[in-house]
Amino acid sequence: MCSIIPKLLYADVLKNYRELRKKLVPSSSEEVLEDYINSICKINELPRFEKFFTSKKEDRRYLEIGSGFGFNLINAIQAGYNIVGIEPGKSIGFEDRFNLALKLIEANGISPAEQYLYDMVAENLSHFENETFDMVFSIAVLEHVRDIKKSLSEAQRVLKKQGIMYMNIPNYNSFFEGHYTMLWLPYVLLYKPLAKLYVRLRGRSDFFIDELNFTTPSLIDALAHEVLKEGKYYILPHFDGWLGKFGFYYYFLRTDLPNNNAFLLFVRKKSWLKFLANGVVSVVVKMGMFLGLCKVFNLLYIKDEQGFKGRFYA
């Protein structure tokens, strides 16, 4: 059992996951559910963002959009990070789950929990003033919000001048759907009635389709272009295996942002070499995305690129 979930609350957490999971993946066993909970409750996303900053972690303020049960929030706070999170509760009928998250936070000695987890939606962060946070991030959240454009606008508003926005987003132009954990058909199933039919034919409930935005790199790129006019943003495809390196190279060959990757440092020495490498990498990445091999991608936004002092690749 996960150490941050008290025995008295474990059954409630398991029940909550079971109710949703059984609708999406009816074959999920109790053992699979427990293994899943015991793995995600250990997550702390913040250490991997350290490369973005030169300041001490205690001096930064983080905002997590979509904290769920607060597992990442709890682990990050216990690790010394200055972080708060938001999660929709009463406003959209998730009051029971939100209250359970508050209980978990309190049970881990973080009090009052309401000062760390706020009942809010991403489209309205009115509780926070302009330029409050050094980093705003979310993991697999933008596919659930009601208005992606407003969510990006609000995240930008509360971000400090030299802040970083990082959004991890599923790609519905790939061969995998993570909520149903099933084979997906890129391009074809972007039409919701067809997606519902496909899900039903696979023996699953189609109710969840209505709650999803079928996010793709091109969609997020278009919305970010409208909203994130100050600073610079990057759409970073994430590939599994050896293709993963190309996702980084594709974008970092187009910028002089600091990084200490040996390959990039080498090709930047000669303009012709950089041009050649850029061409090869572009072909590989675009072909991989076209073939549906990019399951997830990241939106990375730097509000003040000229003032940025961190690193992008370690």
Secondary structure, DSSP 8 states (H G I E B T S, - for coil): --TTS-HHHHHHHHHHHHHHHHHH-TT--HHHHHHHHHHHTT---GGGGGGG-SS-GGG--EEEE--TTSHHHHHHHHTT--EEEEE--GGGT-HHHHHHHHHHHHHTT--SGGGTEEE--TT--TTS-TT-EEEEEEES-TTT-S-HHHHHHHHHHTEEEEEEEEEEEE-SSSSEETTTTEE--TTGGGSHHHHHHHHHHTT---GGGGG-----HHHHHHHHHHH--SSEEEEEEE-SGGGHHHHHHHHHTT-------HHHHHHTT-HHHHHHHHHHHHHHHHHHHHTT---EEEEEEES-STT--S-S--
